[in-house]
């Protein structure tokens, strides 16, 4: 099965690809770096807002 790398958009295979869904270790590390620097985020309420609601 052919897939497109979400980072560099190169075509790669799913089978026998240790970095899937990425095409290489480099693209996998770029993606990890984006999570680490909070370039990617999962939407949700901040902890402070939740704590304030519990106190009232």
C-alpha positions as CSV (number, residue, x, y, z in Angstrom):
1,X,0.0,0.0,0.0
2,X,1.4,3.4,-1.0
3,X,1.0,6.3,1.4
4,X,2.1,10.0,1.4
5,X,4.4,11.2,4.2
6,X,2.6,13.8,6.2
7,X,5.8,15.9,6.6
8,X,7.6,15.9,3.2
9,X,4.7,14.6,1.0
10,X,7.0,11.9,-0.6
11,X,5.4,8.6,-1.5
12,X,6.3,5.6,0.6
13,X,5.0,2.2,1.4
14,X,3.2,1.1,4.5
15,X,4.5,-2.4,4.6
16,X,8.1,-3.0,5.9
17,X,8.4,0.7,6.8
18,X,9.7,1.1,10.4
19,X,8.8,4.9,10.4
20,X,5.3,4.7,9.2
21,X,3.3,6.8,8.5
22,X,6.5,8.8,7.8
23,X,8.9,8.0,5.0
24,X,12.1,8.3,7.1
25,X,13.4,8.7,10.6
26,X,14.1,12.4,9.7
27,X,10.4,13.1,9.0
28,X,9.4,11.2,12.2
29,X,11.8,13.4,14.3
30,X,10.5,16.6,12.6
31,X,7.0,15.6,13.7
32,X,8.1,14.8,17.2
33,X,9.8,18.2,17.4
34,X,6.6,20.0,16.4
35,X,4.8,18.3,19.3
36,X,7.7,19.1,21.7
37,X,7.6,22.8,20.8
38,X,3.8,22.9,21.0
39,X,3.5,23.7,17.3
40,X,0.9,20.9,17.3
41,X,-1.7,21.1,20.1
42,X,-4.8,19.2,21.2
43,X,-7.5,21.6,21.9
44,X,-8.8,21.7,25.4
45,X,-9.3,23.8,28.5
46,X,-6.3,25.1,30.4
47,X,-5.7,23.6,33.8
48,X,-6.2,26.9,35.6
49,X,-9.7,27.4,34.1
50,X,-10.7,23.9,35.3
51,X,-9.3,24.5,38.8
52,X,-11.2,27.8,39.1
53,X,-14.5,26.1,38.2
54,X,-13.9,23.4,40.8
55,X,-13.3,26.0,43.5
56,X,-16.6,27.9,42.9
